Amino acid sequence: EVGPTMVGDEHSDPGLMSFLGATKRNMLGNHFWEYYVNDAPRIVLNKLESCGYRVVSMTGVGQTLVWCLHKE
């Protein structure tokens, strides 16, 4: 996969979003905000692993991949 990668919503930890280099945006027609980065998912997952997160599960929803992570 290649970027961009969605990494959070409007309730996500601003410090973690800053660490990931995420930008907050609102897509036309959506009533919510989301954070995204231009990095590929593997780059984002490596950064999150360095913060103590680990992948618990992954699934595909249409053409979207979703990872569930847990912080030790």
Phi, psi and omega per residue, in radians:
E1 nan 2.696 3.060
V2 -2.144 2.911 -3.115
G3 -1.309 3.057 0.073
P4 -1.356 2.833 -3.129
T5 -2.115 2.211 3.038
M6 -1.332 2.262 -3.054
V7 -2.143 -0.071 3.134
G8 3.141 3.070 3.090
D9 -2.061 -3.022 -3.057
E10 -1.125 -0.249 3.140
H11 -1.720 0.084 -3.105
S12 -1.248 2.720 3.137
D13 -1.087 2.016 -3.112
P14 -1.055 -0.598 3.116
G15 -1.122 -0.753 3.119
L16 -1.187 -0.692 3.118
M17 -1.111 -0.660 3.091
S18 -1.147 -0.739 3.104
F19 -1.031 -0.671 3.140
L20 -1.357 -0.210 -3.100
G21 1.346 0.503 -3.040
A22 -1.402 2.630 3.074
T23 -1.993 2.384 3.136
K24 -1.578 2.317 -3.141
R25 -2.532 2.812 3.059
N26 -2.177 2.012 -3.137
M27 -1.363 2.475 -3.141
L28 -0.936 2.218 3.118
G29 1.669 -0.283 3.102
N30 -1.583 2.526 3.115
H31 -1.776 0.457 -3.136
F32 -2.540 2.845 3.106
W33 -1.812 2.682 3.096
E34 -2.456 2.694 3.047
Y35 -1.807 2.457 3.096
Y36 -2.486 2.759 3.010
V37 -2.246 2.749 3.112
N38 -1.462 -0.080 3.141
D39 -1.258 2.707 3.016
A40 -1.226 2.698 -3.138
P41 -0.936 -0.652 -3.109
R42 -1.103 -0.591 3.093
I43 -1.180 -0.787 3.140
V44 -1.103 -0.788 -3.140
L45 -1.104 -0.655 3.089
N46 -1.123 -0.725 3.102
K47 -1.104 -0.761 -3.139
L48 -1.148 -0.634 3.094
E49 -1.081 -0.648 3.131
S50 -1.176 -0.302 3.092
C51 -1.683 0.061 3.106
G52 1.749 0.075 3.104
Y53 -1.524 2.626 3.051
R54 -2.407 2.620 -3.140
V55 -1.304 2.243 3.100
V56 -1.711 -0.715 3.134
S57 -2.760 2.899 3.114
M58 -2.604 2.516 3.102
T59 -2.600 2.881 3.062
G60 -1.904 2.393 3.085
V61 -2.208 1.738 -3.036
G62 1.140 -2.165 3.097
Q63 -1.723 0.238 -3.124
T64 -1.864 2.403 3.026
L65 -1.795 2.407 -3.109
V66 -2.192 2.207 3.081
W67 -1.917 2.431 3.025
C68 -1.877 2.149 -3.114
L69 -2.045 2.756 3.103
H70 -2.354 2.416 3.102
K71 -1.716 2.204 3.130
E72 -1.195 nan nan
